[in-house]
């Protein structure tokens, strides 16, 4: 693989990994790099380019699993096999995660074709970026100053369902899954960190399921010529997602959502200037 191609794969993985779980819309960023780089590679057909996006997304998902591996062990009932495991009271339950997944999961199945055919455009992503930014600002302004659920272990089934309902907004490209769910969680009485933790945990099954199904349907587009490109992108997405998630979780209770909302508005302006 040529050095320039290798660098492109790393940069594309960086964009995916750094933006997938931050509330800034990975779709908005991928629009820019997709048109500037990904489609320019002759060995990648349209299907191959889409498969590459799925592969690097799997790298981001793996980063969440690594970050929250102890939590996933507990959710799956495997925590007792961990060395030094101590069962805590009022821990997050797998059923709460499932409750949070249901609303967007049902709507996604029902309207997936419509969303793919009619909502994936630069214009709709711009709308999602701006409206999502306004929603995040409102969450910071009117959310409770002393949230009842300071940690993810303290959330209720009602809060889990509410976050699941807010996640439905993310079906609109550019709105951002984490932007909608963290904002919704804050409005429902969760701390920013608790909402972020629940968001990341909830993202794994729904994103992994969708990614693996897409990969199975497009497996034939991963040719030997393109395989190094896919591997480089996957590793890059994993590393930068791992760094991004840990950095984000350390800061979210301090800086809240406003800086990300401002960034989204700036990104929308940049996309508008480039494509319109």
Order of alpha helices (4+ residues) and beta strands (2+ residues): alpha-alpha-alpha-alpha-alpha-alpha-alpha-alpha-alpha-alpha-alpha
